[in-house]
Amino acid sequence: MYPTYYSNVSVGNLTQYLPFVLKEIETQPKRQYLLLHSLKEIITCQSSSDATVEQLTPFVSNIWSMLFNHCECPEEGTRNVVAECLGKLTLIDSANLLPKLKDSLKTESSYVKSTVVTAVKFTISDQPQPIDSLLKTCIGDFLDTMQDPDINVRRVALITFNSVAHNKPSLIRDLLENILPHLYNETKVKKELIREVEMGPFKHTVDDGLDIRKAAFECMYTLLDSCLDRLDIFEFLNHVEDGLKDHYDVKMLTYLMLVRLSTLSPNALLQRFERLIEPSELLTTKVRANSVKQEFEKQDELKRSAMRAISALKTVPDSDKSPQLNEFINQIRSSPELALIYESIQKDSSSHGGDSIMDTS
């Protein structure tokens, strides 16, 4: 309510209240996050028509400068609101402001770079926009940050890439030959990003690379629908195969990909059955008896997702000739627990058409 109140008052009398909101952002650090949300609402409201854009135009330069002062904020949530404000402002005057965003990539600050790349995400829409022709000429510069030394910059670059691939794939189709090697590189487990943390008498393993791997696999999932014809599907499957041996969250994504691939590229998938179907690990992995309830639930959902994938693979022409698939299904049927789950999955598939849907916007 607080951001909405300020934004409504400001929109009603922009000349008087917008400078007040900008001053409050600078002088009230404890309320900065909420005030930035108010500013975001003001920009959104003022972007609704040519007349309201004209009212906002005299303030754009000051707002832009103020926002860049807060790109260095250590709080990611605050930087994300700053990025959204920058993106929405860029849409108002893209000819002048998009080049400024691009120039900001020259900074050494990882915070500024990640904010700028996130700002670009907020200029993307699935509808045609005046900014599209400008983005076409420079989107590659922003996505080059996939090669940045800072892991967080690379992660937000992948998130922005995913948004572009989902909403406006025409902007990146011609760049994929150069982008894909960097995308695939982020699907790998990197030992240097795994560390052990002591929590009282216990040791806990932390994988600082998990979030960026998840972001990379989400991009791969999106590309199946938007740019399949630009993919070397066998190279793609190499990384799907690796994902099946990764963390729970990554496995769940790769099972979704197998479901999609069974429809989109069944012949290529059939040639890889031997490497993609490994029944023993899924069927023999057990959760420790003293584990928390959540671990049991995750393992159960993992089994269900794997069996959804197997059910989809069964629809691939000539899949019944695969020894690996037949062995997997026989092992499932030999377990009363797994057989019950598998039967339920098959009933769901036949009643809903089978495909799982993942939001990639």
C-alpha positions in Angstrom: 0.0 0.0 0.0 2.8 2.4 0.9 4.4 2.4 -2.7 0.9 2.7 -4.2 0.0 5.6 -2.1 3.1 7.6 -3.0 2.8 6.7 -6.7 -0.9 7.7 -6.9 -0.2 11.0 -5.2 2.7 11.7 -7.5 0.9 10.8 -10.6 -1.9 13.2 -9.6 0.6 16.1 -9.3 3.9 15.0 -10.9 5.7 18.3 -10.8 5.2 18.7 -7.0 5.5 15.1 -5.7 8.0 13.3 -8.0 10.9 15.5 -6.8 9.7 14.7 -3.2 9.9 11.0 -3.9 13.3 11.3 -5.4 14.6 13.2 -2.4 13.1 10.7 0.0 14.9 7.9 -1.8 18.2 9.7 -1.3 17.6 10.7 2.4 15.6 7.7 3.8 17.8 4.6 3.5 15.5 2.5 5.7 12.6 3.2 3.4 14.6 3.1 0.2 13.3 -0.2 -1.1 9.6 0.8 -0.7 10.3 4.2 -2.2 11.9 2.7 -5.2 8.8 0.6 -5.7 6.8 3.8 -5.6 9.1 5.2 -8.3 8.6 2.1 -10.4 4.8 2.5 -10.2 5.1 6.2 -11.2 7.2 5.3 -14.2 4.7 2.5 -15.2 1.7 4.8 -14.9 3.4 7.7 -16.8 4.3 5.3 -19.6 0.7 4.5 -20.4 0.2 7.3 -23.1 2.1 9.8 -25.1 0.6 12.6 -23.0 1.8 11.1 -19.7 5.2 10.3 -21.2 5.6 13.9 -22.1 4.9 14.9 -18.5 7.6 12.5 -17.3 10.2 13.5 -19.9 11.7 16.5 -18.0 12.5 14.3 -15.0 14.1 11.4 -16.9 17.6 12.6 -16.7 17.5 13.1 -12.9 15.7 9.8 -12.3 18.3 8.0 -14.4 21.2 9.6 -12.5 19.6 8.8 -9.1 19.0 5.1 -10.2 22.6 4.6 -11.2 23.7 5.9 -7.7 21.8 2.8 -6.3 23.2 0.2 -8.8 25.9 -0.5 -6.2 23.5 -1.5 -3.5 24.6 -4.8 -2.0 20.9 -5.9 -1.6 19.9 -7.8 -4.7 16.2 -7.1 -4.1 16.9 -3.3 -4.2 19.1 -3.7 -7.3 16.3 -5.6 -9.1 13.8 -2.8 -8.5 16.4 -0.3 -9.7 16.9 -2.5 -12.8 13.1 -2.6 -13.5 13.0 1.2 -13.2 15.9 1.6 -15.6 14.3 -0.8 -18.1 11.0 1.0 -18.0 12.7 4.3 -18.5 14.7 3.0 -21.4 11.4 2.1 -23.2 10.4 5.7 -22.9 13.5 7.1 -24.7 15.2 4.0 -26.1 17.3 5.9 -28.7 19.1 7.8 -26.0 19.0 5.5 -23.0 19.7 2.1 -24.5 23.2 3.3 -25.6 23.8 4.6 -22.1 22.9 1.2 -20.7 25.3 -0.4 -23.1 28.1 2.0 -22.2 27.6 1.1 -18.5 28.8 -2.4 -19.2 32.4 -1.0 -19.3 32.3 -0.6 -15.5 34.4 -2.9 -13.3 31.6 -3.2 -10.8 29.8 -6.5 -10.9 26.8 -5.0 -9.1 26.4 -2.3 -11.9 26.8 -4.9 -14.6 24.3 -7.3 -13.1 21.8 -4.4 -12.7 22.2 -3.2 -16.2 21.8 -6.7 -17.7 18.7 -7.2 -15.6 17.4 -3.8 -16.8 17.5 -5.1 -20.4 15.2 -8.0 -19.3 12.6 -5.4 -18.5 12.7 -3.9 -22.0 11.6 -7.3 -23.5 8.0 -8.1 -24.4 6.4 -10.7 -26.5 4.6 -7.9 -28.4 6.3 -5.7 -31.1 7.9 -2.6 -29.6 9.8 0.4 -31.1 12.9 -0.6 -29.1 13.2 -4.0 -30.9 15.2 -2.8 -33.9 17.7 -1.1 -31.5 17.9 -4.2 -29.3 18.7 -6.3 -32.3 21.9 -4.4 -32.9 23.2 -4.5 -29.3 21.6 -7.5 -27.5 24.8 -9.4 -28.1 26.8 -6.9 -26.1 24.6 -7.4 -23.0 24.7 -11.2 -23.4 28.5 -11.2 -23.7 28.3 -10.9 -19.9 27.8 -14.7 -19.9 31.6 -14.7 -20.0 32.0 -12.3 -17.1 34.4 -13.4 -14.3 31.7 -12.8 -11.7 29.3 -15.7 -11.3 26.3 -13.5 -10.3 26.7 -11.4 -13.5 26.8 -14.6 -15.5 23.7 -15.9 -13.7 21.6 -12.7 -14.4 22.9 -12.8 -18.1 21.4 -16.3 -18.4 18.1 -15.1 -16.8 17.9 -12.2 -19.3 18.8 -14.5 -22.2 16.0 -16.9 -21.1 13.5 -14.0 -21.2 14.7 -13.0 -24.6 14.6 -16.5 -26.0 11.1 -17.0 -24.6 9.5 -13.6 -25.5 11.4 -12.5 -28.6 13.7 -15.3 -29.9 14.2 -13.3 -33.2 16.7 -11.1 -31.3 19.0 -14.0 -30.5 18.6 -16.7 -33.2 21.5 -15.4 -35.2 23.7 -15.2 -32.1 23.2 -18.7 -30.9 26.3 -20.1 -32.5 28.5 -17.9 -30.3 26.3 -18.0 -27.2 25.6 -21.8 -26.9 29.2 -22.8 -25.9 29.0 -20.3 -23.0 25.5 -21.5 -22.0 26.6 -25.1 -22.1 29.6 -24.3 -20.0 27.4 -23.2 -17.2 25.6 -26.6 -17.1 28.8 -28.2 -15.7 29.3 -29.0 -12.0 32.4 -27.0 -11.0 34.2 -28.4 -8.0 35.8 -25.1 -7.2 32.3 -23.7 -6.4 31.5 -26.5 -3.9 32.4 -25.9 -0.2 31.8 -27.4 3.2 30.2 -25.3 5.9 30.2 -26.3 9.6 26.8 -25.9 11.4 27.4 -26.9 15.0 28.5 -30.5 15.1 27.4 -31.1 11.5 29.1 -30.4 8.1 26.9 -29.1 5.3 27.9 -29.1 1.6 27.1 -25.8 -0.2 27.2 -25.7 -4.0 27.6 -22.1 -5.1 27.2 -23.1 -8.7 23.7 -24.7 -8.4 21.7 -21.5 -9.1 23.7 -20.8 -12.3 23.3 -24.4 -13.5 19.6 -24.2 -12.9 19.5 -21.0 -14.9 21.4 -22.6 -17.8 19.1 -25.6 -17.9 16.1 -23.3 -17.9 17.5 -21.6 -20.9 18.0 -25.0 -22.6 14.3 -25.9 -21.9 13.2 -22.6 -23.5 15.3 -23.0 -26.6 13.6 -26.3 -27.3 10.4 -24.4 -28.1 11.8 -21.2 -29.5 15.0 -22.1 -31.5 15.0 -25.9 -32.0 16.1 -25.6 -35.6 19.3 -23.7 -34.5 20.4 -26.5 -32.1 22.8 -29.4 -32.6 20.4 -31.8 -30.9 23.0 -34.4 -30.2 25.3 -31.8 -28.4 22.2 -30.6 -26.6 21.5 -34.2 -25.4 25.0 -34.5 -24.1 24.2 -31.8 -21.5 20.7 -33.3 -20.8 22.5 -36.5 -20.0 24.8 -34.7 -17.6 21.8 -33.0 -16.0 20.2 -36.4 -15.2 23.1 -37.0 -12.8 23.0 -33.6 -11.2 21.2 -32.1 -8.2 17.5 -32.7 -7.6 16.4 -29.3 -9.1 18.5 -29.9 -12.2 17.2 -33.5 -12.6 13.6 -32.2 -12.5 14.4 -29.8 -15.3 16.0 -32.4 -17.4 13.0 -34.8 -17.0 10.8 -32.0 -18.3 13.2 -31.7 -21.3 12.9 -35.4 -22.1 9.1 -35.1 -22.1 9.4 -32.2 -24.6 12.1 -33.9 -26.7 9.9 -37.1 -27.1 7.5 -34.9 -29.1 10.0 -32.4 -30.8 12.9 -34.7 -31.7 11.9 -38.4 -31.1 14.4 -39.8 -33.6 17.5 -38.2 -32.0 16.2 -39.2 -28.6 15.8 -42.8 -29.6 19.4 -42.9 -30.7 20.4 -41.9 -27.1 18.2 -44.2 -25.1 21.1 -46.3 -24.0 22.8 -43.3 -22.3 19.7 -41.5 -21.1 17.9 -44.4 -19.4 19.7 -45.6 -16.3 17.1 -47.4 -14.1 19.4 -48.6 -11.4 20.1 -45.3 -9.7 16.5 -44.1 -9.6 15.1 -47.4 -8.4 17.7 -48.1 -5.7 18.3 -44.6 -4.3 16.8 -44.4 -0.8 16.4 -41.5 1.6 18.1 -42.0 5.0 15.6 -43.0 7.7 16.4 -40.0 9.9 15.9 -37.5 7.0 13.3 -34.7 7.3 9.9 -35.1 5.7 10.8 -32.7 2.9 13.6 -35.1 1.7 11.1 -38.0 1.4 8.7 -35.7 -0.5 11.5 -34.6 -2.9 12.5 -38.2 -3.6 8.9 -39.2 -4.3 8.5 -36.3 -6.7 11.8 -37.1 -8.4 10.5 -40.7 -9.0 7.2 -39.3 -10.3 9.0 -36.9 -12.7 11.3 -39.7 -13.9 8.3 -41.9 -14.6 6.6 -39.1 -16.5 9.6 -38.9 -18.7 9.6 -42.7 -19.2 5.9 -42.6 -20.0 6.7 -39.9 -22.7 9.7 -41.9 -24.0 7.3 -44.9 -24.5 5.5 -42.8 -27.1 8.6 -42.5 -29.3 8.3 -44.7 -32.5 10.3 -48.0 -32.1 10.9 -47.3 -28.4 9.5 -50.8 -27.7 12.7 -52.2 -29.3 14.9 -50.5 -26.7 16.3 -53.0 -24.2 17.1 -50.2 -21.8 13.5 -48.9 -21.8 12.0 -52.3 -21.5 14.4 -53.2 -18.6 13.4 -49.9 -16.8 9.7 -50.6 -17.2 10.1 -54.2 -16.0 12.0 -53.0 -12.9 9.2 -50.5 -12.2 6.5 -53.2 -12.5 8.5 -55.5 -10.2 8.1 -52.9 -7.4 4.5 -52.5 -6.0 5.3 -49.0 -4.9 6.7 -47.8 -8.2 4.2 -49.7 -10.3 1.4 -47.9 -8.5 3.0 -44.5 -9.2 3.7 -45.4 -12.8 0.1 -46.5 -13.4 -1.1 -43.2 -12.0 1.3 -41.3 -14.2 0.0 -43.1 -17.3 -3.6 -42.3 -16.5 -2.7 -38.6 -16.0 -0.9 -38.6 -19.3 -3.8 -40.1 -21.2 -6.3 -37.7 -19.7 -4.2 -34.5 -20.0 -2.3 -35.0 -23.2 1.0 -35.7 -21.5 3.1 -32.5 -21.8 4.4 -30.8 -18.6 4.5 -27.1 -18.8 7.1 -24.8 -17.3 6.8 -21.0 -17.0 9.9 -19.5 -18.6 8.8 -15.9 -18.9 
